[in-house]
Structure formats: C-alpha cells, structure tokens
Amino acid sequence: MRSHFCRILNDEQYATYERQCDSCSLIDKYDKELRIDRKTVKYEQQFANLYFVRLSKLKKRVEKVASDAWDGISLWGQKAKQVDRVLDVKQGELSWVVGTVYMEMPQKPNILEEITKEFWTVAPISKDKIRDPEHDEITLEDDSGRLLLAGSVIKEQLIVTGCVIAVLGLETSTGEFEVRDIVLPGLAPQIPHQISTEGHKRRYIALVSGMEISGSVHEEYESTMLIEYLMGELGSDAKLAHGSEIVHAIFAGNSFADPSALETDDQDETLPPKQKKYGYDSSAYKAKPIETLDSVLAEISMSLSVDLMPGDHDPTNLSMPQQPIHPALLPNTRSFLGSSFRTVTNPCWWDMDGVRMLGTGGQNISDVFKYVEGDDRLKMMESTLLWQHCAPTAPDTLWSYPFQDKDPFILDECPHVYFAGNQPKFATSILTGADGQSVRIIAVPQFSVTKEIVLLDVDSLECEVVAFKAGAKHD
C-alpha cells in the first residue's frame, strides 16, 4: 500500500510525503497454530495434556544442552549420569534429570476458592507478587512424579512454573534434590537475516500499546496527538518527513479502556447497586469506547496499514492465545480488511522482508513478574526466549485454552524482534545466543500512562521512543 499525506504551507504551496509499500505479513504456520476453531472449542478437557506435550517437545532440546554441559563431569568422586525419570533418581548418586518446574506457592491465588465466595468471576485474582522465598517449594515433575529441589543454586535462578529445565545434583537423606547446576533450553535456531542501514529510505514500525480509549469527551489530548502523528498531520516538515517513514503500526493490546473502570467512573454511589446477572449489568454497557476506536482506526487505516492485537481489557476471549477482535465490532474500519487493516492473535508472529517478529499484549510477562523478585522486565523477556516458551505460566496462573495435542507457545525458532506491550516503561536490549542468534527485545510502554510509543527501524533493528506531552512544542 502506498499512501500520501500533505500539509498546507501557505495558500499556494504544499509539502507532500510518500510512504513506502508495507510488506509486513503474518507467518502462516504460526498464525494457524494460534487460532482456535470456535466450532470445536472444548473447555471440559484436562489441562495436564498441555504440560505433557510441552515436556515431550522440549525435553530432547534440554537433554542436548545438558549433555554438552555435563558430559564427563565429576563431583565428590562420582561421575554424573542421566536419569530418564524424576522417580528414578537415587539417593546419594550424582545425576541429572529433565522435567517441568512447578512452584508450590502459598501466596498464589486459588481461583476455586474465589468461586466459592462468588457465583461468577471475570478474571484471575491479580497480585503484584506471589513470590515468598521463605515458604515457596520448587519441584521438578514429569509423568512419573515430582522431585523437591533444594539449594541456593535453584533459589537464585530465575524460573517459574511451567518452564522445562535440567538439574544436576544428588538426592539427600531428607528426600530433597540438592541442585548443583541448571541448564535451560537456550535460544532456538534463528533464520539468518542481514541487517542493513544503507541504500534505501528508512522504514519504521510503530509499536503502540495500552491506549485505553474510553470515548469520553475528556479523552486525553495526547491520544489525539498520537493519531494526528500517525496520520501525518502533526509537526514540522522534518517531523512529517520522519513520520512518512512509518510503514506499519501495531496496536499491541488494551486499545480499549478497562470496562470495569468505566462502570466505576459512571456509578452513582448514592444509589443502591444494580442487580447483575452472570456478573454483568447489561444496562451499564458503554458503546462509546468501541465507536471511538473504530473511528480512530478507520482514519489511521486510510494512511497507514494497521494490526490490532487484543489485550486483557479488550472484547475477546480472556484466555491465551487471545483470538482476533471480531471485525464486526469495528464497522467503519472493517472496510479496510484485506488492504490496510488486520485483527491478529495475541501472541502473534510477523515477517517483514525476512525480519521475524514475535509480539504479545504483555500478559505473559506481567504474569512472570509475579513469580520473581525484582522488576527487570527485560530479564523476564530474555528468560522466556531462553526457556523457548513465551507463556510458561499458562495454564497455571495465566489462563489458557486446554490444548490437547500441541502447545502453540513453544518457540520453534528464535525471532529477530521480540516485544511485549503494556509494560510500565520503555526498555530495550539485544540478546545473543551461542549459535549466532541475535534478538532485539523491546518492552513497549503503556501509552495511557507514559504517553510514549516505540518506533522500530525494520532494517537496522534500532528503536526510538516518541513521546506525546500536552503543552509540548511539536515544531
């Protein structure tokens, strides 16, 4: 798609800028894996199969890394040997075994207990942190049983429920497995890509997350500024020229305002609470957020190709992978379907001239955050790549569809760009692998809080932040 936008300089002169063709496409094989056939949806299935599939697929990958690391190693006069199952570990013998981590955490929310208190629930109970190092128990499990892990090595490692690892150590007389070393699957193989910075005009992808459009007459001025910027209607000639280099925009989750916040804002506390059926007050439905976002996306799609990814506030299924927001909700924008507008899954894979990108709405990282100490979001994102799994805490604390014969969150390849939306602040890093892999990692800030978006240079994989502040001079 080629698009033009212009700015009037005076009554007779115009400055015209032309956007390049957008070649950002979805990767078909991953898109099919992440889409759920609504005609065959079955939630009565057991979630255990998801763990079995995950371990079965990742076990060989971890075994290879462990064999390379521990082949011929000796401790306390013993040579380490591999044990096939966790129940085959023998007391006092140096060995290593592969399994899935499970963390027994007293602070972890129990959704069943909450259901006994209420007749309905709309989302898992949220806590900032559920980690309690003094009382948490870390175990390794497979289809044979569980092994209790102990020692400072395992406690200092950044791991969460659901990741597949190998541990080296020995079982003590108390029945605990004293861990001496740990290996992770590491970065998956990566398709080679040549980074280029010369020979053609720059091309940027705009990463926008957490706009939280409410449709209120008091909608924040910064949101309007962002829309005008993407459409090429804001700033000086230099800024317009830079804006014309944006060839694609990804709205990465929570484009709609939180419905519960809208209901709370409009509620008159002097009146008795309304009776709800199935936990939902139909009279409190607000159409304005959808109508406003529809109008915004339709305007932007006239000038720029757009992908809309859902988040946990958006009108689609809550469980991962979230399915595309239905175009019927966006009657004005859906006229651009097939040309400059798409609704995509969360997570989602893209390819742009050989650059492979993986992005999420951020729920996977926000859930990992609960399990670990500290707030280094980039470290958490790096860890998901090293685990070769972008949502390991699903289905334990991150809601997920109960897949029976696959785990679509396993990373069979390493992306060149990996981003997560709705993060507290912008951050970026480069993660390199032993086999030459290189990944640009981006924490995309929540726009409704930070008033910032990220521009990714498709060719150099460098990124920059664009801030929109009320009262700032955009010349």
NORMOVEN-V70872 format. One record per helix or strand of 3 or more residues. SS is the DSSP state (H for helix, E for strand). FROM is the first residue (numbers start at 0). TO is the last residue. If there is no record, write none. Layout:
ss = (SS	SS)
from = (FROM	FROM)
to = (TO	TO)
This chain:
ss = (E	E	E	H	H	H	H	E	H	E	E	H	E	E	E	H	H	E	H	H	H	E	H	H	E	E	E	H	H	E	E	E	H	E	E)
from = (3	13	23	27	37	47	85	94	110	136	144	151	163	176	203	220	236	245	258	281	287	304	326	332	340	347	354	362	376	416	426	437	446	451	462)
to = (7	17	25	33	39	69	87	103	116	141	149	155	170	183	207	230	242	251	265	283	300	308	328	335	343	351	359	370	385	422	431	444	449	456	466)
